[in-house]
Structure formats: structure tokens, C-alpha cells
Amino acid sequence: MSRTSITSARKLRQGEAAEEADGEYWAALTPAERLNETWRLSLELWEFKGWDAGEPGLRSPARRVERR
């Protein structure tokens, strides 16, 4: 099965108009689409920082949970 992806872009200067456009973009997505986009951005960030994106999860220092 073939999937088609549609991408759109708008060039905006920083400020109120850009923030409004950003809000409109996220509001137009379904919760599932927002989750997928957030995950994609997380993977890009991990790769940018040089972290291993192949095994996402908590980094070693954040793995320990103590209950008091």
C-alpha cells in the first residue's frame, strides 16, 4: 500500500503571527497526529544531540525512581 505525504510551509517572521500560525497548526492535528509529530521531533533532537535514537527511553541518570 502506498502512502502519500503532503507538506505545506509558510514563511513568517517571529512574533504574534508566527505564534498564532503555530497554534493553528497544532490545533488542526488529531491527538494521534500530535503524538506522532512529537515523537518524530524527539527523535530528531536525540540525533542532533548525538544520543542513540535507536533505543529511546530514559537516559541512565533518570532511570532510578525512589518511592518515599
N, C-alpha and C positions, 0 to 999 in steps of 0.2 A: 504494500500500500504506500503510495507516495503522499507526502505532506508538503504543503506549500506554506511558506512563511512570508508574511507581509511586514515590512518595516517602514515606518514613517519617521521623518525628522523635521524639527523646526529649530531655527537659529534664533535665540533670544539673548538679550543682554541680561546680566544679573539684576535682580531686583524683584519687585512685586509681580510683574508679568511672568517672569520665569517661575516663581514660586507657585503662581496660580496655574500655569501650564503643567507643572509637575504634579500638583494636586489633582488636576483633571485627569492626567494620565493614569495615576494610581487608582483613582475612584472608578475609572471605566473598566478596570480589570476585575475579573471574578476572584473570589478568595483563593481558588486553586492556582489561577494565573499569577496572583501576587506572591504566593508561596514559591512557585517555580522561579519567578524572576528574582526573588530574594535569594534563593539557593544559588542561582546562576551568578549573581553578583558576589555572593560569599566565596564561591569557587574562584572567581577572577581575583578577588582580594587576596586569598590564600596564595595563589600562584604568583601574584605581584610581589608579595612579601617573601617568597621563596619557601613557603611552607608546603608540605606534602599534601596536595589536594586529592590524592588517590585514596587517602584514609582519613576523611573528615571526622571530626569529633572534638572532644575537649583536648586541649594540649596537656601534657603531663602535669604541670603545676596545678592545673584546675581539676584534676580527676578525683582528688580526695574530698570526700564530703564527711563532715563530722556532725553528729547529732548531739545536742547538749540538753 
